[in-house]
């Protein structure tokens, strides 16, 4: 269905949620997967699950905000599988605070993971992609890039910057046969959103209010986002670059 057999993918934030689901779906499509995260135990569970299903995956414990660690991870990928054809830059952390309550350290860490980490991963894989004149990069942004909520200014700034960064990468490397796009997950049933509900003054009301705001009336499953990533990395999307694909249940249509 996807024509991805034999390709090599780096998936960041692969220990849980969207990253875990997408890594499994790519492996099921015949892709050799390098699963990247800081949580070694969770990564090994993901890779064991992929292996039990007949796929190929290796765990690479990496802090994506550290350039040396990212370069080492990509070098290990080359030694094990070859140059990556696919990058799903998905690793992210979240912060829900008003500006005056956000510390400089929180701001810096958020941008280091969510924005700098994407830059470092893209930079590390682009040389190999250029050499083979083929590559597909998908960056996980967010609806916060277009319409945010109170207390999400710092987080939204990283996700908005990713959309601008993606457009630049798409233009810089189109002549090399490399495509770059953003997937825009809506409210997805992951640890991030469960943490958001748990930290709310009234978790039940926070969940109900969010569901009421989504035209399709439900949270996305991580696999809903994974399907969009597979499409954008496949040859079915060979003429798509420099754009965003919202998988949000219609949330942004009403903004």
N, C-alpha and C positions, 0 to 999 in steps of 0.2 A: 504493500500500500504506500509506504513512504519512500522506497528506493534508497534507503540509507545503509544497506548492508555493507559492512567492512569499514565504515568510517570511524573516526576517532573523535570523541567528545570530552571536553573538560566541563564539568558541571560544578559550579560553586554553590555553597549553601546547601549541599546535598544530603546533610544528615537527617533532615526532616522536611515536612511540608511540601511545598512546590518543588524544591530541588530534589528531594527523595523520589517523589512521584515521577518527575521528568527523567531522572536518571534511570529508573526502572523501565519506563516506556521507551527510551532510546535504546536501552540494552535489548529489550524485546524486539525492536526493529532491526537488530543485528549490528548495532553500534558498539564499539569497545569504549567503555566509559571510565574516566578518571573522576572519582567522586571526591570533592574537595570540601573540607570543613575543619573546624577546630575540635569537634567532638569525636574522638577516635572510636569510642564504643559504639556510638550511633552509626558512624560511617561503616564500621565492620558489619553491623546488622544489615545495613542497606546492601553492601556488597555480597554478603552471604545470601541474602534473598535473591539478588540478581543471579548469582551463581547457581542456586538451587533451581531457578527457572530456566537454566540453560544459557544464560548470558555471560558476558565478560565484563568485570569491573574490578578496579583496584582503588583502595582508599589512599588519599594523600592528605595528611593532616597539615593544614596550611593556614596561616593568618594572611588573608588577601591584602591587608593593609601594609604588609612588609614586602618590599620589592625583592629582597634576596630570597625570601621563602617562595614567592611566586615564581621567580626565575628557576629556582631549584625544582619546583613541582613540574614546570613545563619541560625541563631537561629530563627528569625522570619519566615523564610521559613519552618523550622521544625515544628514550632507551628501551622502554617496555613495549610500546605500540607503534611509534612513529609520530610525525608531526600532526597536531590536532587539525581536523577539518572543521570542527564545530566548537564554539564556546557559548555556553549558557551562563552569563554573568548574573548570578541570582543572589549571592550572599548579601545580607542586609541585617541591620539592627534598627530598632524603632525607638522613638522618644516622643512622649506626649506631655509637653510642658509649655506654658507660656514663655515668651522670650525672657522676661525679667527673672524667671526662676530657672533658666537654663544656664548651667555653668560653662565656662570656657572649655573645660575638660570634656564635658558631655558633647558640646558642639564639635570639638576636634575629633573625638572618637567616632561620632556619627558620620562625619564627612570622610574620615579615614577609611572606614569600612564601605560605606554605601557609594562613595564617589571615587576616591582615590583607588580603592580596591578594584573597581571596574577598569579604570585607566591602566593599572598595573597588569591586570590579566589580559586586556586587549593588546597592550604593548608586547607582552611576552609571547603571544601566539601569532602575531601578525607576520613576523619574519618567515616562519614556516609556511603560512598560508600564501604569502606573496611568492615564495619559491615554487609552490605547486600550482599557483594560479587558480586557487579555489579556496573558499572558506565561507562560513556562515556564522555570524555573531548575533546572538539575541541577548539583549540587556533587559533585565527585569526592572521596569520603572513602576509607576503607580498612578492611580487616578489622582493622587495628591499633587501630581505635576500640573494638573489642569483645574482642579476644584478641591480645595482642602477644607479642613474643619478647624475650629478653635483648638489651640494648643498644639498644633502640628507644624508650626512654621519652620522649625529646624529640619524636621524629617522631609517636609514638602520641598524645601530648598534643594536637598540632595536629589530627589526624584525628578524635579524639574530640570536640574542641571544634566541629568543623565539623558534626557530627551535631546537637549542641545548637543551634548557630546556625541550621541549616536548619529545625528545628522552629519556632523563633521567627519566622523570615521567613515560613514557611507560614501561621502564625496571624495575623501582622500584616497580610498582604496578600491573604488569601483573599477578602475582600469586594470586592477590586478585580479579581477574575478571574485572579489570578496564583497559579500553583502552584509549589512548591519541594520538591524531593526530593533525596536523595543516592543515587548509585550507589556500590556497594561493590565495586570490582574485587578479585579475588583475585590470586594470583601471575600476573602478566601478562608476556609476552615483550616487554619494553621495555628501554630503556637503563638505567633505574633498577635493575632486577633483574639485568641483566648486570653492572652495576658492583658490585652486592652480591656476586655470585658471584666476580668478579675480585678483590675485596678480601678474600675469605675465605682462611684459612690453607690450605685444601684446596678449591679451586673445584669440582672434580668431585664431591667428597663433599657439599659444600653443595648443589649442584644435585640430586644423588640423594636426599638427605635431604628436601629440599623436595617433590620429586615424590612421594616415598613418603607424605608427609603429606596429599596431596590425594586425596580419594576418587575423582575422575575420572581421576587419574593423569597429568595433563598441565598445562602452563601454559596460561593463557588466551591467545588471540590478541587483539591490540588490537581487532579487529573484533567479537569477542564482547562487549566492553564497549560499543562503538559502537552495536550493535543495541539494547542496553538504554537507552542515551541517546536514541536515536530514538524508542523506545516512550514513554519518560517525557515527551518534549517534544511528542509527537503528541496528537491528540484521542482516540486510543484509551485514553489515560491521563487523560481529562478529569476523573475523579472521584478521582484519586490525588494527594494532597499531604501533606506532613509526614511522609514515611516513607522507608525505605531499601530498596534492591533490591540484594541480594548476587549478584554474578556471580563465583562463587569456586570452582566445581567441587565444592561440598559442604564446603569447608574449615571454615566456622563451624558447620556442623551437628554437628560432633563436639567442639566446644570446651566 
